[in-house]
């Protein structure tokens, strides 16, 4: 990868709309609530940039991801969602680090876009094994910490682990699993927002994440097909 370049170069109109509408919704929800938390607001906005650029298969998505993990960990700690704190420190951060290394080593034609691949059964089995181990360990740790909404947090660990491995391996199916996790987190933070309105922008952001991950799955499949055609054409020449 020669250089990252301008992250907004080559963005399509619908990607601008996805990003801008989500951020506007987050800001409006922040303005309307009486309990304001600027950390939550900033976490939600940075998270949206992360989700959209990852959906574009652009390396900038992982840069935003580093900041998002730190902000999300701080938010989870202050809200006493220790399960999500554990996920952020011991799961999201290592997965993000792994993704940064993988994406940096596999650019597509030395651009900021990554090379997207199709996984075999071996990687699927490895993913299932890692997910089972991480979920079991995390469950007992979160149980010992008396984490609120333990079943939901445990499910979030399982889904995040499975999706994180796929994003490191640059598989489009990361997006389907993350979309499922978005639904779980909408419930988790939606429940928190009932008593603490300052978490409403974060809940709104996960709705935006769901839209981004849904788009990401379709977009990654399209990009993978395009990359395959270009590679095959260059070989024929």
N, C-alpha and C positions, 0 to 999 in steps of 0.2 A: 504494500500500500504506500504509494509515493506521498500523498498528502490527503488530508481530509477535505479541504476546500470549504466552500460556502454550504452550510447544511440545508439552506433553503433553495439552492440551485436545483432545478429540475422537478420541484414540487408541482403536482397537478392541482387543478382548481378544487376537486373534491377533497384532496388532502388538506388544503388550506381551510376549506369549510369545516371539515371534521375537527381540526385543531382549534380554529377560532370559535366555533359554536360551543365546543366543550368548555373552553376557557371562559367565555362569556357567561355560560350557565353557572360555572363555579363562582365567578366573581359576583354575579347577581345573587346567588344563594348566600354568599358571605355578607353582602350588604343588607339583606333582608332579616338575617338572624340578629338576636339581641346579644348573644354570647359570642364574641369574636375572638378567634385564635389565629394569629397571623402565621404561626408555624404550620398549622393545618392547611391554611390557604396556600402557602408557598409549596408545601409538599404536594398538594393536589395539582398545582399548575406545572411544576417540574415533572410530575408523573405523566401528565398528558403529553408533554414534549417527548418523553421517553417512549410512550406507547405508540405515538404516531411515527416516529423515526424508526423504531424497530419494525413496525408494520411495513415500512418502506425498504426493509433489509439494508438500512444505512448504518454505518458504524457509529454515527453520532448518537444513535439510540442507546448504545452501551455507555457512552460518556454521560448522558443524562441519567442513566440507570445508577451510576455510582452515587451521584448526588441524591437521587430519589431514595436509595437504600438508607443512607444516613438520616435523612429527614423523616422517613417512615419509622425508623427505629426510635427516634426521639419522640415522635407522636404516640407510638404504641406504648412506650415507657410511661409517659405522662398520663395516659388514659388507663393504665394498669392492665392493658392487654399483653400480658407477659408472653403468651403464646405467639402473638405476632412479633414481639420483640425478639424472641428466640429465632423465629423464621428469618427476620431481617439480618441478624448478626451471624447466625450459624448456617443459614441456608441461602438467603438472597445474596449476601455479600460473596461467599465462595462461588456461587453459580454465576454471578456477574463477573467476577474475576476470571473464571473459566471461559465465559463467553467472550470477554475482551481479548484473551489470548487466542482463542479459536478464530474469532472474526478477523483479528489483525493478521493472522497467518494465512487466511483464505479469502483475500479480496478477489473480486471479479475484475480481471484485466487491470489491476493496479488502480482501481477507483475506490470510492468510499462505500460502494455497494459490495456485499459479500457474495460468495459463490454458494448457491443453495443446492442441497443434495437430497437423494432418496435413500433412506435408511433400510438396512436389512434386518432380518429376524434377530440376529445376535445383539444388535444395539437395543432392540425392543425388549429383549429378555433382561439385559443389563439394567435398563431403565426401570423395569418392574422390580428387580431385586433391590436396587438402591432406594427406590420409593418405599418399599416395604420396611427396610431397615430404618430409614430416617423417620418414617411415620411412627413406628413402634417406640423408638428412643424418645422422640419429641413428646409423645403422648404421656409417658411416665414423668418426664421433666415438667411438663405443663400441669399435670395433675398435682405434683408435689408443690408447685407454686400457687395452687388454688386459682388457676386461670379462669376468668369468666367465659361462659359459652364454650366450654371445652370441646364438645363434639364438633362445632363449627371450625374452631381453630385447628383441630386435628385433621379435619378434612382439607383445610387450607394448606396444611403442611404437605399432605399426600399429593394434592394437585400441583402445588408449586414445585415440588421435587421432580415430578414426572415432566412437567413443562420445561423446567430449567435445564434438564438433561437434553431435551430435544432442541432447545434454542442454542445450546453449546454445539450440538451436532449439526446445526443449521438445517433443521427439518421444518417444513411448513406446518406440520401437525402440532408444533408448539402452541400455535394460535388457538386451536380448538380447545386444548386443555386449559390454557390461560383464560379463555372466554368462560369456561365453566368455573374457574377460580374467581373470576370477576363477579359472577352471580353470588357465590358464597360470600365474598367480601362486601357486596352490596347489602346483603342481609346482616352481616356482622356489624358493619359501621352504621347501617340504618338503625339497628337496635340501640347502638350507642348514641345516635343522634336524637332519639326520643327523649332521653333524660339530659343530654348535653348537646345543645343545638350547635355548638361550635364545630362539631364533626360532620355537619351537613355537607359542606363543600367537599370533604373527602368522599362521602357517599356518592355525591354527584360525579366526582372524578372517576369512580369505578364504573359508573354507567358509560362514561366516555371511553374508559378502557375496554369495556365490552364491545362497543362499536368499533374501536380501533383494532381489536384482536380479530373480530369477525372479518373486517376488511383485510387485515394482515394475512389471514389464511388464503383468501382468494388471490390477493396480490402476490404472495410468495409462490403460489402455484403458477401464476402467470409468468413471473420472473424466471422461475426454474425452467419452464418450457422455452422461453425466449433464449435463455443462456444455452440450453441444450442445442437449439437450432443454430445459434451462432457458432458454437464449438464444432458442430458437425459440418457446417459450411466451410469453416476455416480448414478443417482436415481434408475435405474434398478438394479444396483449392491447392 
